[in-house]
């Protein structure tokens, strides 16, 4: 088990501590209902919304490394 899982620290924050990474902000446009549900879920779990977004972005980037990228090609229909 990874150290961040043992300590209940999201991987992005564990890496940040190790690397002293700089932070930035990001503006994301999502439906209001989705944001409200996301915020409620985070409150219930006792986590920060930014922590979860950071984890999701890291997971997505890792997945891209192992999944071949298929370019949009015109259909042959």
Backbone as a printed PyTorch tensor [residue, N CA C, xyz], in Angstrom:
tensor([[[  0.8470,  -1.1820,   0.0000],
         [  0.0000,   0.0000,   0.0000],
         [  0.8900,   1.2430,   0.0000]],

        [[  0.4930,   2.2320,  -0.8120],
         [  1.2780,   3.4480,  -0.9040],
         [  1.1400,   4.2690,   0.3810]],

        [[  2.1740,   5.0290,   0.6750],
         [  2.2010,   5.8150,   1.9040],
         [  1.0220,   6.7620,   1.9930]],

        [[  0.6620,   7.4210,   0.8750],
         [ -0.4380,   8.3960,   0.9290],
         [ -1.7530,   7.7330,   1.2860]],

        [[ -1.9360,   6.4550,   0.9210],
         [ -3.1720,   5.7600,   1.2740],
         [ -3.1930,   5.4270,   2.7620]],

        [[ -2.0370,   5.1060,   3.3180],
         [ -1.9540,   4.8000,   4.7380],
         [ -2.2530,   6.0370,   5.5770]],

        [[ -1.8690,   7.1930,   5.0820],
         [ -2.0230,   8.4260,   5.8430],
         [ -3.2700,   9.2040,   5.4460]],

        [[ -4.1040,   8.6690,   4.5610],
         [ -5.2930,   9.3570,   4.0900],
         [ -4.9590,  10.6970,   3.4360]],

        [[ -3.8210,  10.7640,   2.7680],
         [ -3.4210,  11.9740,   2.0670],
         [ -3.4980,  11.6760,   0.5750]],

        [[ -4.2240,  12.4750,  -0.1990],
         [ -4.3060,  12.2330,  -1.6310],
         [ -2.9240,  12.2710,  -2.2690]],

        [[ -2.7100,  11.4670,  -3.3180],
         [ -1.3800,  11.3760,  -3.9280],
         [ -0.8520,  12.7150,  -4.4220]],

        [[ -1.7290,  13.5660,  -4.9390],
         [ -1.2330,  14.8400,  -5.4570],
         [ -0.6490,  15.6920,  -4.3410]],

        [[ -1.1960,  15.6130,  -3.1460],
         [ -0.6730,  16.3990,  -2.0480],
         [  0.5870,  15.7580,  -1.4810]],

        [[  0.6830,  14.4400,  -1.5330],
         [  1.8960,  13.7650,  -1.0890],
         [  3.0490,  14.1360,  -2.0190]],

        [[  2.7760,  14.1050,  -3.3220],
         [  3.8020,  14.4810,  -4.2950],
         [  4.1780,  15.9420,  -4.1070]],

        [[  3.1920,  16.7830,  -3.8610],
         [  3.4470,  18.2100,  -3.6500],
         [  4.3860,  18.4190,  -2.4700]],

        [[  4.1670,  17.6930,  -1.4040],
         [  5.0160,  17.8220,  -0.2250],
         [  6.4420,  17.4160,  -0.5740]],

        [[  6.5800,  16.3370,  -1.3240],
         [  7.9140,  15.8560,  -1.6790],
         [  8.6200,  16.7950,  -2.6530]],

        [[  7.8710,  17.3110,  -3.6220],
         [  8.4710,  18.1200,  -4.6770],
         [  8.3730,  19.6210,  -4.4300]],

        [[  7.6210,  20.0170,  -3.3940],
         [  7.3860,  21.4290,  -3.1380],
         [  6.8590,  22.1030,  -4.4020]],

        [[  5.8990,  21.4480,  -5.0380],
         [  5.3320,  21.9420,  -6.2970],
         [  4.6330,  23.2710,  -6.0980]],

        [[  4.6740,  24.0890,  -7.1380],
         [  3.9510,  25.3500,  -7.1110],
         [  2.4860,  25.0640,  -7.3750]],

        [[  1.6410,  25.9360,  -6.8790],
         [  0.2060,  25.7740,  -7.0960],
         [ -0.2890,  26.8340,  -8.0580]],

        [[ -1.4100,  26.5400,  -8.6840],
         [ -2.0730,  27.4860,  -9.5540],
         [ -3.5740,  27.2810,  -9.4130]],

        [[ -4.3280,  28.1410, -10.0080],
         [ -5.7720,  27.9680,  -9.9890],
         [ -6.2460,  27.6090, -11.3840]],

        [[ -7.4330,  27.0220, -11.4380],
         [ -8.0090,  26.6200, -12.7120],
         [ -9.5030,  26.9060, -12.6440]],

        [[-10.0310,  27.5460, -13.6500],
         [-11.4540,  27.8410, -13.7080],
         [-12.1200,  26.7530, -14.5420]],

        [[-13.1190,  26.1000, -13.9700],
         [-13.8150,  25.0100, -14.6570],
         [-15.2960,  25.3450, -14.6930]],

        [[-15.9060,  25.1820, -15.8540],
         [-17.3340,  25.4360, -16.0030],
         [-18.0580,  24.0920, -16.0210]],

        [[-18.9180,  23.8770, -15.0160],
         [-19.7090,  22.6460, -14.9320],
         [-21.1390,  23.0300, -14.5740]],

        [[-22.0840,  22.1420, -14.8440],
         [-23.4720,  22.4360, -14.4710],
         [-23.6020,  22.6570, -12.9560]],

        [[-24.4700,  23.5720, -12.5860],
         [-24.6570,  23.9240, -11.1840],
         [-25.0390,  22.7150, -10.3330]],

        [[-25.9450,  21.8810, -10.8300],
         [-26.3560,  20.6930, -10.0740],
         [-25.1810,  19.7500,  -9.8230]],

        [[-24.3190,  19.5990, -10.8190],
         [-23.1540,  18.7300, -10.6710],
         [-22.2140,  19.2880,  -9.6050]],

        [[-22.0100,  20.5970,  -9.6170],
         [-21.1410,  21.2180,  -8.6110],
         [-21.7110,  21.0440,  -7.2160]],

        [[-23.0110,  21.2470,  -7.0810],
         [-23.6300,  21.1010,  -5.7650],
         [-23.5090,  19.6720,  -5.2490]],

        [[-23.7460,  18.7100,  -6.1230],
         [-23.6330,  17.3050,  -5.7110],
         [-22.1920,  16.9590,  -5.3490]],

        [[-21.2440,  17.4550,  -6.1430],
         [-19.8260,  17.2210,  -5.8840],
         [-19.4160,  17.8260,  -4.5370]],

        [[-19.8220,  19.0670,  -4.2990],
         [-19.4800,  19.7380,  -3.0440],
         [-20.0780,  18.9970,  -1.8550]],

        [[-21.3360,  18.5770,  -1.9820],
         [-21.9850,  17.8330,  -0.8900],
         [-21.2510,  16.5340,  -0.5960]],

        [[-20.8830,  15.8210,  -1.6490],
         [-20.1670,  14.5560,  -1.4720],
         [-18.8230,  14.7860,  -0.7910]],

        [[-18.1320,  15.8510,  -1.1800],
         [-16.8380,  16.1630,  -0.5650],
         [-17.0040,  16.4910,   0.9170]],

        [[-18.0350,  17.2570,   1.2360],
         [-18.2890,  17.6000,   2.6400],
         [-18.5720,  16.3310,   3.4430]],

        [[-19.4060,  15.4510,   2.8900],
         [-19.7260,  14.1950,   3.5880],
         [-18.4890,  13.3250,   3.7980]],

        [[-17.5810,  13.3410,   2.8300],
         [-16.3560,  12.5410,   2.9240],
         [-15.2670,  13.2560,   3.7350]],

        [[-15.4700,  14.5400,   3.9980],
         [-14.4700,  15.2950,   4.7440],
         [-13.2250,  15.6040,   3.9450]],

        [[-13.4060,  15.7980,   2.6400],
         [-12.2690,  16.1070,   1.7690],
         [-12.4890,  17.4530,   1.0980]],

        [[-11.4110,  18.0060,   0.5970],
         [-11.4310,  19.2760,  -0.1000],
         [-11.7180,  19.0280,  -1.5780]],

        [[-12.5610,  19.8610,  -2.1810],
         [-12.8900,  19.6870,  -3.6000],
         [-11.6330,  19.7380,  -4.4730]],

        [[-10.7030,  20.6030,  -4.1340],
         [ -9.4620,  20.7070,  -4.9160],
         [ -8.6440,  19.4200,  -4.8410]],

        [[ -8.6420,  18.7700,  -3.6830],
         [ -7.9140,  17.5040,  -3.5430],
         [ -8.4570,  16.4670,  -4.5200]],

        [[ -9.7810,  16.3810,  -4.5990],
         [-10.4060,  15.3830,  -5.4640],
         [-10.1560,  15.7080,  -6.9260]],

        [[-10.2780,  16.9710,  -7.2960],
         [-10.0140,  17.3630,  -8.6850],
         [ -8.5670,  17.0370,  -9.0500]],

        [[ -7.6490,  17.3150,  -8.1460],
         [ -6.2420,  17.0060,  -8.3800],
         [ -6.0440,  15.5070,  -8.6100]],

        [[ -6.6670,  14.6830,  -7.7680],
         [ -6.5770,  13.2290,  -7.9280],
         [ -7.1520,  12.7850,  -9.2660]],

        [[ -8.3000,  13.3270,  -9.6370],
         [ -8.9420,  12.9450, -10.8960],
         [ -8.0770,  13.3080, -12.1000]],

        [[ -7.4660,  14.4810, -12.0660],
         [ -6.5900,  14.8930, -13.1690],
         [ -5.3730,  13.9770, -13.2330]],

        [[ -4.7830,  13.6720, -12.0850],
         [ -3.6310,  12.7720, -12.0750],
         [ -4.0020,  11.3850, -12.5920]],

        [[ -5.1450,  10.8620, -12.1600],
         [ -5.6010,   9.5500, -12.6400],
         [ -5.7950,   9.5620, -14.1460]],

        [[ -6.3970,  10.6320, -14.6720],
         [ -6.6460,  10.7430, -16.0980],
         [ -5.3340,  10.7880, -16.8800]],

        [[ -4.3650,  11.5480, -16.3690],
         [ -3.0640,  11.6220, -17.0390],
         [ -2.3520,  10.2730, -17.0200]],

        [[ -2.4150,   9.5650, -15.9020],
         [ -1.8080,   8.2320, -15.8180],
         [ -2.4680,   7.2660, -16.8040]],

        [[ -3.7920,   7.3360, -16.8990],
         [ -4.5270,   6.4670, -17.8160],
         [ -4.1170,   6.7370, -19.2520]],

        [[ -3.8900,   7.9990, -19.5890],
         [ -3.4750,   8.3640, -20.9440],
         [ -2.1300,   7.7590, -21.2890]],

        [[ -1.2680,   7.5800, -20.2930],
         [  0.0560,   7.0030, -20.5440],
         [ -0.0300,   5.5370, -20.9480]],

        [[ -1.0650,   4.8540, -20.4660],
         [ -1.1860,   3.4190, -20.7310],
         [ -2.2220,   3.0890, -21.8070]],

        [[ -2.9760,   4.0960, -22.2500],
         [ -3.9980,   3.8740, -23.2610],
         [ -3.5620,   4.5520, -24.5500]],

        [[ -3.5340,   3.7840, -25.6540],
         [ -3.1380,   4.4080, -26.9120],
         [ -4.1120,   5.5180, -27.3080]],

        [[ -3.5630,   6.5970, -27.8260],
         [ -4.3870,   7.7230, -28.2550],
         [ -4.8480,   7.4550, -29.6880]],

        [[ -6.1490,   7.4880, -29.8890],
         [ -6.7140,   7.2700, -31.2110],
         [ -7.1970,   8.6170, -31.7260]],

        [[ -6.6100,   9.0380, -32.8360],
         [ -7.0120,  10.3170, -33.4060],
         [ -8.3600,  10.1800, -34.0840]],

        [[ -9.1010,  11.2630, -34.1090],
         [-10.3940,  11.2650, -34.7990],
         [-10.1460,  11.0940, -36.2850]],

        [[-10.7130,  10.0470, -36.8350],
         [-10.5800,   9.7890, -38.2570],
         [-11.9540,   9.8060, -38.8770]],

        [[-12.0620,  10.3000, -40.1020],
         [-13.3860,  10.3160, -40.7440],
         [-13.9100,   8.9030, -40.9220]],

        [[-15.2280,   8.7630, -40.7330],
         [-15.8230,   7.4390, -40.8940],
         [-15.8460,   7.0620, -42.3640]],

        [[-15.8900,   5.7720, -42.6330],
         [-15.8750,   5.2790, -44.0160],
         [-17.2790,   5.0300, -44.5520]],

        [[-18.2750,   5.6090, -43.9070],
         [-19.6650,   5.4100, -44.3580],
         [-19.9810,   6.2330, -45.5710]]])
